């Protein structure tokens, strides 16, 4: 949309993991070197981790694009699957047929394929991205794949790529055998403030013009502060900055423009979760001042008003319901009293029949002084059923 205005060949801050735009920070250089070394030296398992948006997938794509000599790659980018599906994806990416094949058959064919590649002098490499989604069972299945070997060499090199949670998973005592097989272990760190500036200029240059826009040091500092050096978040901020600059027809990025973009994106809440709506509601209840930007204060106030309106409606409905319950209970209690009174009269009638009217009259018509008749089970059942319906 804005490429022509800035004389760019393509969008410089696209979110796609394009290896052509890979900026080699010190951390990225180290990670790529580790991967390259691990593959060339058949170093067993390699673990690569980094925060969301740190550039892990871009590094992997860069590695694939380099086309290492005699390396045959299988890439798994979807890890929400079971063991059969995982094996099918591995075999399929190696070019092996998987249709109507059971797990045992696929394992046997994979082993035969790996031996064939080894004889040809090729090296088979399996890259599993988003490995933090794998459960213990699947990770153990992957470890078993590493047992495919000759007397002096591994037939399959495995690279696990994932978010920091993967390290926590691998720390489990049940995965100690897998953990001990990881020969190379590296983590991609966020960019430093200086690297953030160089990253922005690098991507502008790769897109066609390093000087298409000019950022002051203060604007770079703001971008770094809110992105925390994560490349994907830098891309998001800068893409919106260029869009706003295009609308305002300016090529010099000033501080107010960047601050407006950060405010529009509500960056801390949406990307870091530092100030959630729950937090604002708690502050409202405690009488504390809200830290929402003016842009969102109106929305939040409207939301609080809606919450109170619904609570009032619920309260009124509850009050009406309670009134109905009281009226119903009063009616049922009256019915119960009538039932008891009727039963009492029937019991008195029964006693009069048993002992004669003279003694009854002598007692003043009261039941006292007469043997008490036991209440029949059917009558008591009627009383209790009415009571429990309350």
N, C-alpha and C positions, 0 to 999 in steps of 0.2 A: 504493500500500500504506500509506504513512504520511501521505498528504495530509490525511485527516480529523483525525488527531491534532494536526497543526500548523495546522489551519484554513486549508489551502491549496486553491485551486481545481484546480490541476494540479501536476505535478512541476516544481520550479523548475530542476532541473539535468539535464534531459533532454539527450541527445546529438544529437538531431535539429536541423538548421540552421533553426530557427524564427526568421524575421525579427522577430516580435513581441517576442522576447527579446534582440534585438541591443543590446548595450551599446556606446555610442559613445565609445570611448577617443579620445585625441587622434590616434592612428595610424589608427583606423577612420574617424574623421571626415574626415581628410585623404584617405584612399583613396576614400571615397564621393564626396567633392567632386570629386576627379580624374575619377572615372568619369562623374559627372553632367556635368561640364564637357566632357569628351572627346566624349560623345555629342551634346551640344547644339551643339558647335562643329565636328562632323565632323572630329575631329583625327587621322584615320587609325588606325593601330594603337595599342592601349592595353595595357600590360603590368601585371598585378597579381600579386604573389607574396607568399608568407608560409609559415611553418612549418605542418606538419600540425596541424590543430586551432586555427589562429589566427583563424578566422572568415571566410575568403575566400568560401566558398560561402554563408554567411549574408548577407554583404554583397551578393553577386550576387542572392540571392533578394529581399533588401530593395529592390534596384534594380528588379527585375522587378515587385515588388508596387506600386511607386510609379506604375506605368503612365504613363511619360513621354508627353506629348502627341505624337501622330503617329509613335510609334516602334513598328516591327514587329520582334519578337524571334525569333531562332532560337537554341536553347540545346543545346549538345552536352556531355553530362556523362560519356559513355563514350568514351574516346580510344584504346582498344586495338582498333584496326580498320585496314583498308587505305584507300587513297584513294577507291575506289568507294563503300565503306560510309560513309566520312565525308561525301562529297557527298550520298549518299542520305539520311543523317540530317539534313543541313542543309536540303535541299529538303523533306523530309517535315515538319520543324518549321515551315517557312514555309507549309505547306499544299499543297505541290505533289505530284502523283502520281509515284511512283517505281517502281511495279511494272513489271517487264519493260522498264526503261529502261536503255540503256547510258550510259556516262560522257559522251559527246559530247552526247547528247540532254539529259541532266540539266543540263549546263553551259549549253546553249542556252536551256533553259526557265528556269533560274535567272536568266540575264542578262535575258530578256524580263520576268520577274517584277520584278526590281529596277528596270528602266526604268519599268515601269508604276507601281510604288510612288513613284518619284521624281516622275513626272508628277502623281500625286495629292497630292504634298506630304508623303508619308510617308518616314520614314527607316528603312532596314533595318539591324539590328544583329545580329551573330553573336557569341555568347559561347561560348568553348571552355574548359571547366573541366578540371582535371587535365591541363593541356597539357604537363606534364613527361614524360608518357608518349609524346608524339609524336616520331617519329624525324625525321631531317633531310629525308627525302623528303616526308613529310607536311607538315612546316612549310613547305617550299618550295611545295607544292600550295596551302597556305593563303595564302601570299604572292601567288601567281598570282591567287587570287580577288580580292585587293585591286585588281587591274588592271581590274576591271569598273567603269568610270567614264564620266562624260560629259566634255565639254570643260572644265567648271569645278567638278565635284563628284564625290566618291566615291559610288558606288552602294551600297557595303557597308562598314559600320563593324565592325571586328573587335577583340574584347577577348580576350586570352590570359590565363588565370588558372592559376597553378600553384605548385608548391613551389620552393624556392630552386634546385634542380637545373636548373630551366628556364633560369635566367640563365646557367649554365655551358654549357648546350647552345647558347643563342643567341650565346655568345661565339665559337663556331666560325667560322673564316674562310670556310667554305662558306655561311654564313648572313648574310653581311655586308649583302646587299641587304634582307633582312627586318629586320635590326637597325636599319638606317638609317631604316626607315619607322616605327619606334616613336616616336610623338610624346609620349606620356605614360607615365611609368614610376614605379611606386610599390611599396613593400614594407611589409607590415603587421608592426609590431614587437610583441613580447610586452607584456603589461600590466606596469605598474610596481607596487610594493607597495601604494601608495595606490589605484591603479586596481583592483587585485585585490579590495580590500575593497569598493569601490564596485560592482564587478561582481557580487559575491555578494549585496549588499543589493538591487541593481537586479533581479536575477533572482527573489529572494524577493518583492519588491514586485509584479513582473509576474505571479507565480504566485498572488498574493492577499493576502500579509501580509509586509511588510518586517520586522516584529518577531516573526515566527514563532519564530525561534531567535536566541540572542545569542552572538556570537563575541567572545572576548577578543582583544586586540591580539596576544598571543603565539600564539594559534591561527591568526590570519590570517597571521602571519609564517611559521609552519610550512607552511601551505598554499601560500603564495607560493614558499617555498624549494624545495619538492618539485615543484610544477607549473611553476616558472620563468616564471610569468605567461602560460602557454598556456591559453586559455579552455577547451578541451576537457578538459584534465587537471584544471583547477579543478572542472569539472563532475563528473568521475569521483570525485574526493576528497570533494566536498561531498555527493554523492548517497549515498555510503557512510556519511558522518558522520551525515546525517539518519536513515538506516536504523538505525544503531547507537543514536542518541539515542532513536528511537522504541521500540526494544526495551527500553532502560533507562528509558523514560518520563521523559526530561529535556528541557528546552528551553534550558538553558544549556550551551554546548559548552566543555568544559574541555580542558586540554592533554593529560592522559593518554589521553582518548578519541581525540583526533586522532592522537597518536603510535601508539596501537594500530592505528588504521585504516591508517596509513602502513606499519606493520610487516606487517599482514595482506596488504596489496596488494604488498609487496616492491617498492616503487615504483621505486627506482633501477634495479633489474634489468629489470623488465618494461617500463618506459616510456622509460628512458634508456639502458639497456644499460651502465650504469657498472660493474657488477660481475657478470660472467657466470659461469656454472658452470665454464667453462674456466679462468677466473682463479682460482677456488677450488681446482681440481685442481692447477694450477701451484703455488699456495701450499702445498698439502698436500705435494706432492713436494719442495718446497724447505724444508719444516719450518717455514714461517711460520704465524703464527696466522690462523685464518679470521675474516672480518668478517661472517659470516652471523649473522642474528638467532637467538636461542635457539629461536624457533619453527621455523626451517628447519635448524638445526644437526643435529637428529636425522635429518631426511630426507637431508641431505648425507652424514652418516656412514654411513647405510644404503646410499646410492648408491656410496660409496667401497668399502664392504665387498663389494658385489655386483661391482664392477669387479675387485677382487682375487680373488674367488672364480672369476670367469670366466677371468682370466689364469692361475690355478693349473690350471684344467681344461684350458686350451689347452696349458699346459706339459706336463702329464701325457700328454695326447693326442699332443703332439709327440714326447715321449720314447718312447712306445709305437710311434709311426710310425717313428722312427729305428731302434729295435731291429728292427722287421720288415724295414726296408730293409737293415740290416747282415746279417741272416740270409739274406735273399734274394740279396744280392750274394755272400756266402760260397758259397752253393749254386751260383750261376752261375759263379763263378771255378773251383770244383771241376770243373764240367762242362767249362769251357774247357780246364783242364789235361788232362782225360781226352781231349778232342778233339785237343789238340796231341800228347799221348803216342801216341795211336792213329795220327795222321798220321806221327809219327816212325817208328813201327814199320813202317808201310807203306812209307815211304821206304827204310828199311834193307832190307826184303824186296826192293824193286825193285833196289837196288844189288847185293845178293847174286846176284840172277838175272842181272844184267848182267855181273858180273866173276867170278863163280864162287865156290864156297865155300872153295877153298883159300886164296886171298888174304885172305878175310874172317877165316878161322880164324887165319892167321898174324898178323893185326893184333889178336888177342885179342878178336875180336868187336866192336871199336869201329868207328865210322864214319869216324874220322879217317884221312887218307891216301887216301881215295877221293874222286872228283869229287862235288861237292855237287849233288844233284838239285834243280832249281827246283820250287818249290811250285806246284801247278796253280791256275789262277784259281778253280775251283769250290771247292777246299779252302780257299783264303784267304778266299773269300766267306763260307764257313761260319763261319770263325774270327771275322772282323770283324762279322758279323751278331750273333754271340753277345756280342761285346764291347760293341757299341752298345746292345744290350738292357739292359745294366747301367745 
